[in-house]
């Protein structure tokens, strides 16, 4: 595969192909551009009917030209050098460099899929590029790399640029000591990243960062950053999530934290930096979490004397007894006045722990407007403890005055679930829309029984509309 413009017999073929791809990526139905296909003239041997379009595109401002190039796969953007003299090396000024799965797949098809060829091609682009790099995306393919030194050097080079968005996938970051951060970076998206020890010693400065995403990353405790303007934090399936060292985030408004599996190590619970950050939710408007995170979050609120008694995060009997004794509603350090939207993943209301955790969050969120719950499909469990707690009319001694929208997805129709729905309907005077979507595995009769029961529940809101949707839609 050629990354840069070829010479010889393929020049004419690629010239026509480049025209077609260039136009297909920017011209849509209803376009107001004065576009008319032009038949090739006597001196035009390219065979392209789009040659006449070139002056129209060439006459555009550089900003539009860069926009056109950034819509193309990077190998095709580089090949535009063969279109005309005006286009030669025009690509070196485009602001986005994207080496994604499409780029690596090209290598695989052309049997040039090895470390040297992959890195060499990226190096050639980086060396020839002359303009500011505002966006950089790099997805390392499924290949064995014995060293990521080149990647670390890329990070050092980008830190001296005007980079605004960085996306990395499947690599190991261990940048040199002189790396201090990205002064202009606004979005940082990291997938399957391992963090090296050199990142632990120095705090990485990201003064303009507003969005941070970490998914399936390891050694997160080495990722020590300062992001004073951070607004959105997404952390999913990172084993050391709670050890993330994130300081000074006064503007955090959206947080999504999912463990996706139980956390059994409580030895380091006092070192849970992320818990300390999220225990002071002064500005967070939207909070999304799964049941495993909420367990650890609530356990972090326990007095230190109880740490040694907890040997397993699934020790439900002890946790439940503690929550009863300590009155779960008083556990949160303060009321979360800012919280408007709450989304809970993989919850089971038959589980007393998760039921109490949910009630704890609801009680501490007086301005909550939207509640969305994804129920967990599990084998049958003893529902009596949860049902016994939900049965008394005074089990919820507060009113959800601002709650307007509720959606419960993968509803199983268990008694605790129905009692919880009854509780919400009776304590939500501003409720406007309540949507249920039963579990796909449920029978038609079961879905009808759920709808029949819910429609009979009293409602505090006269405007509340109840929808029971087909799980297959």
Secondary structure as UniProt FT lines:
FT   TURN            8..9
FT   HELIX           10..26
FT   TURN            29..30
FT   TURN            42..43
FT   TURN            49..50
FT   HELIX           51..53
FT   HELIX           54..58
FT   HELIX           62..70
FT   HELIX           74..79
FT   HELIX           80..82
FT   TURN            85..89
FT   HELIX           90..93
FT   STRAND          96..99
FT   HELIX           101..109
FT   TURN            110..111
FT   HELIX           115..128
FT   STRAND          135..139
FT   HELIX           149..159
FT   TURN            160..162
FT   STRAND          165..173
FT   TURN            177..178
FT   TURN            183..184
FT   STRAND          187..195
FT   HELIX           198..201
FT   STRAND          204..205
FT   TURN            207..208
FT   STRAND          211..215
FT   HELIX           220..222
FT   STRAND          224..226
FT   TURN            228..229
FT   STRAND          232..236
FT   TURN            239..240
FT   HELIX           241..243
FT   STRAND          245..247
FT   TURN            250..251
FT   STRAND          254..258
FT   TURN            267..268
FT   HELIX           269..271
FT   HELIX           273..278
FT   STRAND          286..290
FT   HELIX           291..299
FT   TURN            300..301
FT   HELIX           304..309
FT   TURN            313..314
FT   HELIX           316..326
FT   HELIX           328..330
FT   TURN            337..338
FT   STRAND          341..347
FT   TURN            349..350
FT   HELIX           352..363
FT   TURN            366..367
FT   STRAND          370..375
FT   HELIX           384..391
FT   HELIX           393..395
FT   TURN            401..402
FT   STRAND          405..411
FT   HELIX           415..426
FT   TURN            429..430
FT   STRAND          433..438
FT   TURN            440..441
FT   HELIX           444..455
FT   TURN            462..463
FT   STRAND          465..469
FT   TURN            471..472
//
